[in-house]
Amino acid sequence: MNPELEIIKAVLMKSYDGLPYHLKACFLYLAIFPEDYIIARRRLVRRWIAEGYSSEVRGKSLEELLDSYFMELIGRSMILPSQRSIHSRKGIDSCHIHDLIREIAISKAMEENLVFTLEEGCSLNNQGTVRHLAVSSNWKGDQCEFENIVDLSRVRSLTVFGNWRPFYISDKMRLLRVLDLEGQWDLLDHHLEHIGKLVHLRYLSMRGHSDIFHLPNSLGNLRQLHTLDISGTSIIKLPRTITKLAKMQHILASLIGLRKSHIFEDADEQLLTTLPAYSAYCCVACCAPNHLARNLVLKDEAQLNRRDVCTAFCCSILPYYAAGGRNPGGVEVPRGIWKLKALHTLRTVDVSVGKAVLQDIKMLTRLHKLGVTGINKRNSQELCSAIGRLSSLESLSLHSHGWSTGLSACLDGLSSPPANLQSLKLRGKLVELPAWIQGLKNLVKLKLVKSRISEHDAAIQVLGNLPNLATLRLLGYSFIGEEVRFSFCREAFPSLKVLELNCVWKLKSVGFEEGAAPKLELLQYSKLIGDSVWFFCGLPCLRSLKEFTLDKRDWGVTGLVDYLRSQLAENENRPVLKRWDL
């Protein structure tokens, strides 16, 4: 209604018209996502790849090329970087769209019958050849409306943003390439029964669905599948048929805590403490699933059936307790995973069940990103041997749950780590940094969690000599001792841009000498609850500092905010103090 806004819209339309053809397609694709939605860069880029939005050029992979498209849209201000992108190794890991620019994307996408969104009040007479179908969280239609509103046989992607219905996966979707079900609503195991019929599927995501415990064997029919994202589900084992998927490039998995599943969140606590009780509970579930459903809190219209309950117990709950409550946070992969020669990303794999999987991983020489959990002294030698063979590895995450031993002495056998390693995450007791870390000249990002390092000065000196380290995250119990004091010496950390100190045990002081961390832009700090000692020295020496972010729990500590503001006021760069909401 505002004529001035129409002028602005006309100017923005010129920006769209000026986009090259390949960027127009990528931009209009964003009309799929709801208003104010934060879109992860990797999710978007992998979907673009599945849609065939580009072809490889000499010297660049598809992902690198489409990453450059993403950055070009950022550079043209057609999409905006999100606030959380400061943590990304590549600078921007997510984006959102301004409302006016989103209106342009929606109108142009509708003109070209590219994107249609099922939402409250949408027209029911659009039998066009829509390529991308999105289901809004406020749509309440039934199966008849769903099947008649668009020609499902032409749909190439389906994205659901809430209110899951089993009929969303239809046999009519013969050409579907992208099935994106990322969210936290009522997707259950039996809803995936016919997933194997979508033979053209290239991208499949069930990220965040805690009530998914099992993938059907029919997954092996998806011979075109490039990306499988089951992060945040309760799946602890991949089906054997996954080894048939020769085109698979990304397997993303991370196990959630079983008690986070809505199926079991209100189950009687006594039943959830012993294995015999579990067996009895499983019998009740199989014989009377409706009775069970009445005693459990399920969201919205979830229809729990006998198969779902049996699957949950047999595929996840019973194996978990039979293993003594072991929950390493990864998935077990079948023998033969070495056949997936195109695999680029594999995380997170549970190797505590045996050494054989490490022999398979050793043969995945194209791996760029690897996550491993369940590490112990029994499999450490095979692990180090496997990592040493992965010369293309750029990102490595290693996780051990053993509180007493952890990663201690498990990584010493890695004499020559991959030379191109850029990101390293270590979770578990180390006591001291592995000697090979000092040779990681290309390391950009390092995260330490529960490392329990006691030699503070020696460790900080080693890390300070890494020439390309840009992000350092030291989390709970990464360092221990009666007193932990960090001293950042002159000329140390020459490339550091982000430093996070989160609940470091007994941290008494953090000091920066003149010339230390000359490129540091963001400093994040959170103290351990109950530990009221804090002291930062040398903040005025950080010439590039833009922001000091303080945990909201520490914001009310008497005198802390005033002290930090006085320190920052002496810095010529005038960094701001912000509240950090974890």
C-alpha positions in Angstrom: 0.0 0.0 0.0 2.9 2.3 0.6 4.1 3.9 -2.7 7.7 4.3 -1.3 7.9 0.6 -0.7 6.8 0.0 -4.3 9.8 2.1 -5.5 12.1 0.1 -3.3 10.6 -3.1 -4.6 11.2 -1.9 -8.2 14.9 -1.2 -7.4 15.2 -4.7 -5.8 13.6 -6.2 -8.9 16.4 -4.6 -10.9 18.9 -6.4 -8.7 17.1 -9.7 -9.5 17.0 -9.0 -13.2 20.8 -8.3 -13.1 21.6 -11.8 -11.7 23.2 -14.3 -14.1 21.0 -17.2 -15.1 22.7 -19.7 -12.7 22.2 -17.4 -9.7 18.6 -16.7 -10.6 17.8 -20.4 -10.3 19.6 -20.6 -6.9 17.9 -17.5 -5.7 14.3 -18.5 -6.6 14.9 -21.8 -4.8 14.9 -19.8 -1.5 11.2 -19.2 -1.9 10.8 -22.7 -0.4 11.7 -21.5 3.1 9.4 -19.7 5.5 9.7 -16.1 6.6 12.6 -15.3 8.9 13.9 -18.9 8.5 17.6 -19.5 9.2 18.9 -21.6 6.3 22.1 -23.6 6.8 24.6 -23.1 4.0 25.5 -26.8 3.8 21.9 -27.9 3.7 21.2 -25.4 0.9 24.2 -26.2 -1.1 23.6 -30.0 -0.9 20.0 -29.5 -2.0 21.2 -27.4 -5.0 23.6 -30.2 -5.9 20.7 -32.8 -5.7 18.6 -30.5 -8.0 21.4 -30.4 -10.6 21.9 -26.6 -10.4 25.5 -26.8 -11.7 28.0 -29.1 -13.2 31.6 -29.7 -12.2 34.3 -27.4 -13.7 38.0 -28.2 -13.9 39.7 -27.8 -10.5 36.5 -27.3 -8.5 34.1 -29.8 -7.0 30.3 -29.3 -7.2 30.2 -28.3 -3.5 33.0 -25.7 -3.9 31.3 -24.2 -7.0 27.9 -23.9 -5.4 29.6 -22.6 -2.2 30.8 -19.8 -4.5 27.3 -19.2 -5.8 26.1 -18.9 -2.1 28.8 -16.3 -1.4 28.0 -14.4 -4.6 24.4 -14.1 -3.5 25.7 -12.8 -0.1 28.0 -10.4 -2.0 25.0 -9.0 -4.0 23.0 -8.7 -0.7 20.3 -11.0 -2.2 20.7 -13.1 1.0 22.0 -12.0 4.4 24.4 -13.8 6.7 22.9 -14.9 10.0 24.4 -13.8 13.3 25.7 -17.3 14.2 27.9 -17.4 11.2 30.9 -16.1 13.2 31.5 -19.7 14.3 32.0 -21.1 10.8 35.4 -22.0 9.6 34.4 -20.5 6.2 33.0 -17.4 7.7 29.3 -17.8 6.8 27.5 -21.0 7.6 23.9 -19.8 7.4 21.7 -17.1 6.0 18.2 -15.5 5.9 16.3 -13.4 3.4 15.0 -9.9 3.9 11.2 -9.8 3.7 11.0 -7.6 0.6 13.5 -9.7 -1.3 11.7 -12.9 -0.2 8.5 -11.4 -1.7 10.3 -11.0 -5.1 11.5 -14.7 -4.9 8.0 -15.9 -4.1 6.3 -13.9 -6.9 8.9 -14.9 -9.5 8.9 -18.5 -8.4 5.1 -18.6 -8.7 5.2 -17.0 -12.2 7.4 -19.8 -13.4 5.5 -22.6 -11.5 8.7 -23.3 -9.7 7.6 -23.3 -6.0 4.2 -23.8 -4.4 3.6 -23.6 -0.6 0.7 -25.4 1.0 -0.5 -23.0 3.7 -3.7 -21.9 5.2 -6.0 -20.3 2.6 -4.0 -21.4 -0.4 -5.9 -22.1 -3.7 -7.1 -25.6 -4.4 -7.2 -25.4 -8.2 -3.6 -25.2 -9.1 -3.0 -28.3 -11.2 0.3 -26.9 -12.6 3.6 -28.5 -13.1 5.1 -27.3 -9.8 8.7 -28.5 -9.3 9.1 -27.7 -5.6 6.4 -28.3 -3.0 6.6 -26.9 0.6 4.2 -27.7 3.4 3.7 -24.9 5.9 3.2 -25.5 9.6 -0.3 -23.9 9.4 -1.7 -26.1 6.6 -4.5 -28.4 7.9 -5.7 -30.1 4.7 -6.4 -33.8 4.1 -5.1 -36.4 1.7 -7.6 -35.6 -1.0 -6.6 -31.9 -1.0 -2.9 -32.8 -0.9 -3.2 -35.0 -4.0 -5.4 -32.7 -6.0 -3.7 -29.3 -5.3 -0.7 -30.0 -7.6 0.4 -32.7 -10.0 2.6 -34.8 -7.6 4.1 -36.7 -10.5 6.0 -33.6 -11.5 7.2 -32.6 -8.1 11.1 -32.7 -7.7 11.4 -31.6 -4.1 9.2 -31.9 -1.0 10.0 -29.8 2.1 7.9 -30.2 5.3 8.0 -27.6 8.0 5.5 -29.1 10.4 2.3 -31.1 11.0 3.5 -34.3 9.5 1.0 -36.6 7.7 1.8 -40.1 6.4 0.3 -39.3 3.0 3.0 -36.7 2.3 5.2 -39.5 0.9 3.2 -40.5 -2.1 3.8 -43.2 -4.7 2.9 -40.6 -7.3 6.1 -38.7 -6.6 8.1 -40.6 -9.3 10.6 -37.9 -10.0 11.3 -36.7 -6.5 14.9 -35.8 -5.9 14.8 -34.0 -2.6 12.9 -35.1 0.5 13.7 -32.7 3.3 11.8 -33.6 6.6 14.2 -31.7 8.9 12.3 -30.7 12.1 11.0 -31.9 15.4 7.5 -33.2 14.7 5.8 -36.6 14.6 7.7 -38.6 12.0 7.6 -42.2 13.0 9.3 -45.4 11.7 6.3 -46.8 9.8 6.0 -43.5 7.8 9.2 -44.5 6.0 7.9 -47.9 4.9 7.7 -46.9 1.2 10.8 -44.7 1.0 12.5 -47.2 -1.3 10.0 -46.4 -4.1 11.4 -42.9 -4.6 14.2 -44.2 -6.8 15.3 -40.8 -8.1 15.9 -39.4 -4.6 19.3 -37.7 -4.2 18.8 -35.9 -0.9 17.1 -37.3 2.2 17.0 -35.6 5.6 15.2 -36.6 8.8 17.4 -34.4 11.0 16.0 -33.8 14.5 13.4 -36.6 14.5 14.0 -38.3 17.9 11.2 -40.9 17.3 13.0 -42.4 14.3 14.8 -45.6 15.4 15.3 -47.6 12.2 15.9 -47.2 8.5 14.2 -49.8 6.2 16.2 -52.1 4.0 14.4 -50.6 1.0 16.9 -47.7 1.5 19.2 -49.8 -0.7 16.9 -49.0 -3.7 17.8 -45.3 -3.7 20.8 -45.8 -6.0 21.0 -42.0 -6.8 21.2 -40.9 -3.2 24.0 -38.4 -2.5 23.1 -37.1 1.0 21.6 -39.0 4.0 21.1 -36.8 7.1 19.8 -38.6 10.2 21.5 -36.4 12.8 19.5 -36.0 16.0 17.5 -39.2 15.4 17.6 -42.4 17.6 19.1 -44.5 14.9 22.0 -46.5 16.2 22.7 -48.8 13.2 22.6 -48.3 9.4 21.0 -51.1 7.3 23.3 -53.4 5.3 21.8 -52.3 2.1 23.4 -48.9 2.4 26.5 -50.4 0.9 24.7 -50.5 -2.5 24.5 -46.7 -2.7 27.6 -46.2 -4.8 26.9 -42.5 -5.4 26.6 -41.6 -1.7 28.7 -38.6 -0.8 27.5 -37.5 2.7 26.3 -39.6 5.6 25.5 -37.4 8.6 24.5 -39.1 11.9 24.6 -38.3 15.5 22.6 -40.1 18.2 20.5 -38.2 20.6 19.7 -39.4 24.2 17.0 -42.0 24.1 15.0 -40.3 26.8 14.6 -37.3 24.5 12.3 -39.5 22.3 8.7 -38.5 22.7 7.7 -42.1 22.6 9.4 -42.8 26.0 9.5 -39.4 27.6 6.6 -40.1 30.0 7.2 -43.8 30.5 7.3 -45.0 34.1 10.8 -44.4 35.5 10.9 -47.8 37.3 10.3 -49.6 34.0 13.2 -47.7 32.4 15.8 -48.9 34.9 16.0 -52.6 34.4 16.3 -54.9 31.3 13.6 -57.4 32.5 11.2 -54.6 33.0 12.0 -53.4 29.5 11.1 -56.8 28.1 7.7 -56.7 29.9 7.1 -53.2 28.7 7.9 -54.3 25.1 5.3 -57.1 25.4 2.7 -54.7 26.5 3.6 -52.4 23.7 3.3 -55.1 21.1 0.0 -56.4 22.4 -1.7 -53.2 23.2 0.0 -50.2 21.4 -3.1 -48.1 21.8 -3.1 -48.5 25.5 0.6 -47.6 25.5 -0.1 -44.5 23.4 -2.7 -43.2 25.9 0.0 -43.3 28.6 2.7 -41.5 26.6 2.8 -37.9 25.5 2.9 -37.8 21.7 2.7 -34.5 19.9 -0.3 -33.4 17.8 -1.7 -36.3 15.6 1.1 -38.9 15.8 -0.4 -42.4 15.4 1.8 -44.8 17.3 1.4 -48.4 16.1 2.7 -51.8 17.2 5.5 -51.8 14.6 6.8 -48.4 15.8 7.1 -49.6 19.4 8.6 -52.9 18.6 11.1 -51.2 16.3 12.1 -48.8 19.0 12.7 -51.5 21.6 14.4 -54.1 19.3 16.5 -51.7 17.3 17.5 -49.1 19.9 16.4 -49.5 23.5 17.2 -53.2 24.2 20.6 -53.0 22.4 21.4 -49.9 24.4 20.8 -51.5 27.8 22.3 -54.8 26.7 25.5 -52.9 26.1 25.4 -51.6 29.7 23.9 -48.2 28.9 26.6 -47.4 26.3 25.6 -44.4 24.3 28.6 -43.2 22.3 26.7 -40.8 20.3 27.2 -42.3 16.8 25.9 -45.0 14.5 27.2 -48.5 13.7 27.9 -48.9 10.0 27.8 -52.3 8.3 30.8 -54.2 6.9 31.4 -53.2 3.3 31.1 -49.4 3.8 34.4 -49.3 1.9 32.4 -49.8 -1.3 31.1 -46.2 -1.1 34.1 -44.8 -2.9 32.5 -41.4 -3.6 32.0 -40.8 0.2 33.1 -37.3 1.1 31.6 -37.0 4.7 31.1 -39.8 7.2 30.0 -38.9 10.7 29.6 -39.9 13.4 30.7 -43.6 13.4 30.6 -45.8 16.5 33.7 -47.9 16.5 33.3 -49.3 20.0 31.5 -52.4 18.6 34.6 -53.7 16.8 37.7 -52.9 14.8 36.5 -54.2 11.4 34.8 -50.9 10.5 38.2 -49.1 10.8 39.6 -51.4 8.2 36.8 -50.3 5.9 37.2 -46.6 6.7 40.9 -46.9 5.8 39.9 -47.6 2.2 37.7 -44.5 1.9 40.5 -42.4 0.5 38.2 -39.6 -0.8 37.0 -38.7 2.7 37.2 -35.0 3.6 35.2 -35.1 6.8 35.2 -37.9 9.4 33.6 -38.2 12.8 34.4 -41.2 15.1 33.1 -42.0 18.6 33.6 -45.0 20.9 37.4 -44.7 20.8 39.3 -46.7 23.4 42.8 -48.3 23.8 41.6 -51.6 22.2 40.9 -49.9 18.9 43.2 -46.9 19.0 46.0 -48.5 17.0 43.6 -49.3 14.1 42.1 -45.8 14.4 45.5 -44.1 14.0 46.4 -46.4 11.1 43.1 -45.5 9.3 43.5 -41.7 9.9 47.0 -41.9 8.6 45.8 -43.3 5.3 43.2 -40.6 4.7 45.4 -38.1 2.9 42.4 -35.9 1.7 41.0 -35.5 5.2 40.2 -31.8 6.1 37.9 -32.2 9.1 38.3 -34.7 11.9 36.2 -35.2 15.1 37.3 -37.8 17.7 35.1 -38.6 20.7 35.6 -41.0 23.7 33.1 -41.4 26.5 35.5 -43.0 29.0 35.9 -40.6 31.9 38.9 -42.4 33.4 40.9 -43.0 30.3 39.2 -41.2 27.4 41.5 -40.3 24.5 44.6 -40.6 26.8 47.4 -42.5 25.0 44.9 -43.4 22.2 46.2 -40.9 19.7 49.9 -41.3 20.2 50.1 -43.8 17.3 49.2 -41.1 14.8 52.7 -40.1 13.8 51.8 -38.3 10.6 48.3 -36.8 10.5 46.7 -35.7 7.2 48.6 -32.7 6.0 45.5 -30.8 4.8 43.6 -31.1 8.2 41.8 -27.8 8.8 39.3 -28.6 11.5 39.9 -30.8 14.6 37.5 -31.6 17.4 38.7 -33.7 20.4 36.3 -34.8 23.1 37.6 -36.9 25.9 40.4 -37.0 28.4 43.9 -36.2 26.9 45.9 -35.0 29.9 48.3 -33.5 27.4 48.1 -32.5 23.8 49.2 -35.1 21.3 52.7 -34.3 19.9 51.5 -34.3 16.3 49.2 -31.3 16.8 52.2 -28.9 16.6 52.7 -30.1 13.0 49.2 -29.1 11.8 50.3 -26.1 9.8 47.0 -25.8 8.0 44.7 -26.2 11.0 42.1 -23.4 11.1 39.6 -24.6 13.7 40.2 -26.5 17.0 37.7 -27.5 19.6 38.7 -29.2 22.9 36.0 -30.7 25.3 36.7 -32.5 28.5 40.4 -32.9 27.6 41.5 -32.4 31.2 44.8 -30.9 30.2 47.0 -30.2 33.2 50.1 -28.6 31.5 48.4 -25.3 30.7 51.4 -23.2 29.6 52.9 -25.9 27.4 49.6 -26.5 25.6 48.9 -22.8 25.0 52.4 -22.3 23.7 51.9 -25.2 21.1 48.6 -23.8 20.0 49.9 -20.3 19.8 52.5 -21.4 17.3 49.9 -22.8 14.8 50.2 -20.3 12.0 46.6 -20.6 10.5 44.5 -21.3 13.7 41.6 -18.9 13.4 39.0 -20.4 15.8 39.8 -21.9 19.2 37.0 -23.3 21.4 38.0 -24.4 24.9 34.9 -26.0 26.5 34.1 -27.6 29.9 37.0 -29.4 31.6 39.3 -28.8 28.6 41.9 -27.7 31.2 42.1 -28.6 34.9 44.1 -27.8 37.9 44.0 -26.0 41.2 44.3 -22.8 39.2 44.1 -22.4 35.4 45.7 -19.3 34.0 46.0 -18.5 30.3 48.8 -16.3 29.1 48.8 -15.2 25.4 52.3 -14.1 24.7 53.6 -11.6 22.2 53.3 -12.9 18.5 51.3 -15.9 19.7 48.2 -16.9 17.8 48.9 -14.8 14.7 45.7 -15.8 12.8 43.2 -16.2 15.7 39.9 -14.5 15.1 37.5 -16.3 17.4 38.3 -17.4 21.0 35.6 -19.2 23.1 36.2 -19.9 26.8 33.2 -21.9 28.0 33.1 -23.2 31.5 36.8 -23.9 31.8 37.4 -25.4 35.2 39.1 -23.2 37.8 39.9 -20.5 35.3 41.5 -17.6 37.3 42.9 -15.3 34.7 43.3 -14.7 31.0 46.1 -12.3 30.0 47.1 -10.8 26.6 50.5 -9.3 26.0 51.0 -6.5 23.5 51.1 -8.1 20.0 49.3 -11.3 21.0 46.4 -12.5 18.8 46.6 -9.4 16.5 43.6 -10.5 14.5 41.3 -11.6 17.3 37.8 -10.2 16.6 35.4 -12.2 18.9 36.0 -13.3 22.5 33.3 -15.4 24.1 33.4 -16.1 27.8 31.2 -18.2 30.1 32.3 -19.1 33.6 31.5 -22.3 35.4 28.5 -21.9 37.6 29.6 -21.4 41.2 33.1 -20.2 40.3 33.0 -16.4 40.7 36.6 -15.7 40.0 37.2 -13.7 36.8 40.1 -11.6 35.6 41.0 -10.4 32.1 44.2 -8.5 31.5 45.3 -6.9 28.3 42.0 -6.4 26.5 43.1 -2.9 25.3 46.0 -4.7 23.5 43.7 -6.6 21.2 43.7 -4.1 18.3 41.3 -6.0 16.1 38.7 -6.9 18.8 35.2 -6.1 17.7 33.1 -7.9 20.3 33.3 -9.4 23.8 30.3 -11.8 24.4 29.4 -12.6 28.0 27.2 -15.5 28.9 23.8 -14.4 30.1 24.3 -16.3 33.4 27.3 -14.1 34.1 25.7 -10.8 33.2 24.4 -10.3 36.8 27.8 -11.0 38.5 28.5 -8.0 40.7 31.0 -5.7 39.0 31.9 -8.0 36.1 30.1 -6.1 33.4 31.4 -2.7 34.6 35.0 -4.2 34.8 34.8 -5.5 31.3 33.4 -2.3 29.9 36.2 -0.3 31.5 38.7 -2.6 29.9 37.1 -2.4 26.5 36.8 1.4 26.7 40.6 1.6 26.7 40.7 -0.4 23.4 41.1 2.0 20.4 38.9 -0.3 18.3 36.0 0.3 20.6 34.7 -3.3 20.9 31.2 -3.8 22.1 30.1 -6.0 25.1 27.2 -8.3 24.2 25.0 -10.8 26.1 25.6 -14.4 25.0 22.4 -16.5 25.0 23.6 -20.1 24.6 
